[in-house]
Amino acid sequence: MSTVRKIGFYGMGNMGQAMLKGLVKAGYPVDDLLIYNRHGAVAEELAAEYGVTAIQTPEDLAKASQVILFAVKPAILPGVLQALAPVLTKEQSLISVAAGISLGQMADLLSQEHKLFRVMPNTPALVGEGMSAVAHNEPVTLEEVQEVLGIFNSFGKAELVEEKLIDAVVGVAGSAPAYVYLFIEALADGAVSEGMSREMAYEFAAQTVLGSAQMVLKTKAHPGALKDQVTSPGGTTIAAVKELEDRGLRSAVINAVKVAAQKNREMSQQ
């Protein structure tokens, strides 16, 4: 990030803490990181741990920050924006990570002139491997887009997307860690049923999922081609793949993505 601006965090739950940790680790000046949490003790503890500044009130956070990251639940965000509207300026970058709250809804609570970002991160941000989608409204400048991408790249990867794709992002990234955890658990259960210890089974399953994902990202090969490399004629893998196909794994996953996307779409319309 070429220009250092004061970043204020409104809400220090898991996602807020992940974003803060990512920026600190990336070398963002801690003097320019401000945090607010309705439970003040949480903010004070994090301030002591990371060397950032805890702010006592939402209004003081808004007045002191040029970029504000709203890491609160969707049901809370509208009230927060309405309460802060008198002190928010059109020069600030306002970033929401609340699922189901559109840029249009945010603008209705503030104004069409405010610089608004809607970001969908996911929980692997907690270990520096998040995947975030970034959408924004018209008043935002290219420099401000790059600044926000830099923030979210600090704890994983971030991509600029059209807002209409946010629902798909929820299905394929936002909610998807839960699907992957289910898969890892099921892999481990299978190994345990064959006599492996639970601890060892989780290690083998999780490392295999991690390595397979890295193969896709680093080789840029089609997942089907990578699957074919493992699938020898008449071997164990093709037998297992056939079982998964017979049980409808592919269809179930596709439908899970679509259901999550539809749920997010419905939340945006409420």
N, C-alpha and C positions, 0 to 999 in steps of 0.2 A: 504494500500500500504506500503510494508515494506521498500522500498528504496525511499527516497525523491529526485526527480530530478526536475530541472527547466522546467516548462511547459510554452510554448509560444502559445498564441492564435493569429492566423492570421485571422482577420475578427471578428467584434463584432456586428453582427446582432442579430436577435432573438435567433438563435441556439447557437451562440458564447456566448451570455450573459447567456443563460440557463446553459451551461456547466460551465462557470465561477462561477455562483451563486451556482451550485451544489457542486463544489469543495470547495469553501469557506465555505459553510454550513457544509460540511463533515469534516472540520478541516484541510484541506491541508494548509501548511504554506503560508501565503500571500506573504512573501518575495520571494517565489519560483514560483510565478505566474506572467507572463509577458504578456502584451497585445499590439497588434498593430491593428489600423484601419486606412483606407485611409483618413477618416475624423478624423483628430487628436483630435478635440474637444470631440468627442464621447469617445475616449479612455481616455482622461484626466478626463472626468466626472466619468467614471466607476472606474478609478484608485482612485479618491477621495472617491467614495462611498464604495469600497471594500478594500481599502488599498493595492492594487496590484500596479505593476509598468507599466506605459505606456512607450512604446518604439517608437521612432520617425521614424525608417525606417525598411522595411522588412529585409534588410541585417543584421541590428543590432539584430533584433529579432532572426533570424536564428543562428547567432553566439553565442547568449547568452543562447539558449534553448537546452535541451537534448531531449525533447519531443515537437513536434510542431503539433498543431491542426489547420488544414486548414478548416475554416468555411466560405467558399466562394461559390458562385454559380458555377455550372458545366462549364459554358462558360468561366469563369475566371481562373479556377484552372490550366489548361495547361500552360497558360502564366506565372502564378505565379511560378510554378515549374521550368519552363525553366529559368526564370530570377534568381531564387535562386540556381540553380544547382551548380554554382561554389563555393558556401559557405556551402552547405549542406554536412554533413558527413555520413559515413556508420555506425557510432555508434548511430546516432539519431533515435528515433522512429517518423515516419512521418504518421500522421493520417488525412485522408480525410473524410469529411461527405458529399461530393458532389455527388448527385445522377447521375448514368449513367457513371461514370468514373471508369474503372476497375483497378485492381492492375497491370495488364499487361500494360495498357496505362500509368499508373504512372511510372512503371519501364522503359518504352520506353523513357520517358522524362528525367529520371535520370539514373538509372542503375539497373541491376538485383541484385546487392549487397546491395542496400539500404533497410532498414527495413521499410516495408510499411504496413499500416493498412487501410482498407476500412470499414467505419462504417455507418450504416443506423439508425440514431435516429429518434424520432418523436417529434412533438411540445409539447405534455404533459410534456416533460422535463422541460418546463417553470414553472410547479407547482410541480416538483420533482417526477413525475409519468411517466417518459419516458420509452419507450421500444426500446432498441438498439440491433442491430445485428453487430457482430464484425467478420471480416475476415482478414487474413493476408497472407503475402508471406513467402517463405522458410527461409530467414535469421533471422527471428524473434525468440527469445528465449522464453521458457516457462515463465520465470520471467517477460519478457516484455509483454507477453500476459496477465498475471495476473495484471500487472500495468495498462494496458489499460482497462481491464474489471473493475478494481477498479474505474477508472475515470468515466466511464459511469454508473456504479452502484451507483455513488454518487447522481445522479438525476433520479433514477428509477431502472430499471432492464436491465441487459445486458447479452446476450447469444453469445457464440462462434459458428459461423456457417461456413459451406463451402461457398466459394464465389458464387458458382452456385445457392445458395438459396437466394441471395440478391434480385433478381427480385421478388420472392415470398414474401420476407419481405416487399418490397415496397408496394405490394398489400394488405397485411394483417396488416401492422403496419405503415409504412411510410406515406402512403396516407390515411389510414383508419380513422384517427380522423375526417376527413371531412365527411365520411359516417355517423359516429356516431353523429356528430353535426346535419346533416340532419335529422336523426332519432329523436333526441331530439326535434328539431324544429317541426317536424311533430306530435310527441306526444303532444307537447304543443298546437299546432294549433287545434288538436282534442278536447283537454280540453277546450280551449277558445270557440270553437264552442258550447260547452255544458254549457257555462256561467261562466267559471272560469276566473279570471284576468290573464293577460299575465305574470306578475311577479310571481304569485303563480304557474302557469302552468309550467314555466321553472324550478322552484325549485322542484316541484314534479317529473317532467320528468328526470331532471339531477340526482337527488338523487336516483331515481329508477334504472337508468342505472348504476350509481356508485355502488349501493348495489348489483345489479345483477352480475356485473363483479367481485366483491369481493367474492360472493358466489362461482363462478366458480374457482377462484384462491385459496380460502381457504379450500373449501371442496374437491377439486380435482374430484368432481363428473362430470359425462358426462352432457353437457348442455341439452341434451334431457331428461335426468332423472330429472334434476332440473325443466325443463319445465313441465314435467308430474306431479310434486308435486303441481304445481299451477293450473293445468287443471282438474277441477272437472267434472264428467259426466253431460252433459246437462247444464253446467254453462256458465257464461259470457266469461271466458277465452277461452274455446274451440271454442265458436262462433267467437271471435276475431281472434284466430289462423287460423281458416278455411278461414276467409276473407283475411288474409295476404297470405295464401297459394294460394287461388284463384287468387290473384292479382300478384302472382309471386315474392314475396319478396325474398325467398331463392335463386331462380335462378338469380334475379337481382344482389344480393350481390355477389354471386359466380362469375358472369360475370364481375362485377366491379373490383374484385381482379385480375382476369385474364387480364383485359384490362390494369390496372395499371402496372402489371408485364411485359406485352408485350411492353408497352411504354418505360419502363426502359431498357428493353432488346435492343430495337431499339436505344435508346440514347447511350448505351454502344458500339454499332457497328458503330456509326458515326465517 
